[in-house]
Amino acid sequence: MALNTLRRQLRGGDSLAATYWRRRVVALVVGLVILAVIAWAVSGVFSGAAGAGSGAPSHVPLQDGRLGQAGQALAHAPGV
């Protein structure tokens, strides 16, 4: 314990507090990054499962420039 007291006197009490809070901030940032990666991976799994069966896009441009459902493009085409 005497060695710890000597270190505290040499470095000062503020550096110990700074080290503590620096470690807390690093741990918080690492935790948030891990949480973000997990959320990104889970969202990719759920979005990929819904449209995995069809390779077609869900919205296609119509003749007048609007977006419509995939089956509507032929119904609004001229001459059909």
N, C-alpha and C positions, 0 to 999 in steps of 0.2 A: 504494500500500500504506500510505503514511503516513496517508491519509484514513481508511482502514479502521481503523487503529490508534486514530486520534483518536475515531472513532465508538464504538469499543469502550470507550474510557476514559470517554466522556461517558455512555453508557447503562449500562455495567457488563456484565460477562460473563454474568450470570445472565439478562438479558433475551434474549440471543441463544439461550441454551439453551431458554428458555421458548418463544420463537418457533419454534424447531426442533420441539420436541415438540408444540406446538399444531398446527403444519402436519401432523405425522405423524398425530395423532389425527383431524384433519379428513379427511385422505386415507383413513384406515382406515374411518371412518364412511361416507364417500361410497362407498367400495368395497363395504362390506357392504350398503348400501342398493341399489346396482346389482345385486349378486348376489341379493338377496332379490326384487327386481322380476323378474329373469330367471327365478328358480325359480318364482315365482308364475305367470308367463306360461306357462312350460313345463308346469306342473301343470294349468293350465286347458286347454291344448291337448290333453293326454292324457286328461283326464277328459271333455272334450267329444266326443272322437272315439269313445269307447266307446258312449255312449248317444245319439249324434246321430240314429240311424235311427228309434228309437222315441220318441214323445213321451210315453209313459206312464211313471209312476213305477215303480221296480223293487220297492218294497214298499208295500203298501196295508193299511189297518187291516181286520182281520177282525171278525166279529160279536162275538166274545168279547173284543175289545180288543187282541189280539195283532197283531203285524205279520206278514204273509205275502207270498208272491210274488204278482205281479199276477194270475195266472190262478186263484189259490186263493179269491179273494173270492166268486166265483159258486158255487163248489163247496160252500162252507160256508154259503151263505145259506139261510135257512129256506124250505121250499116248492120247492126246486129238485131 
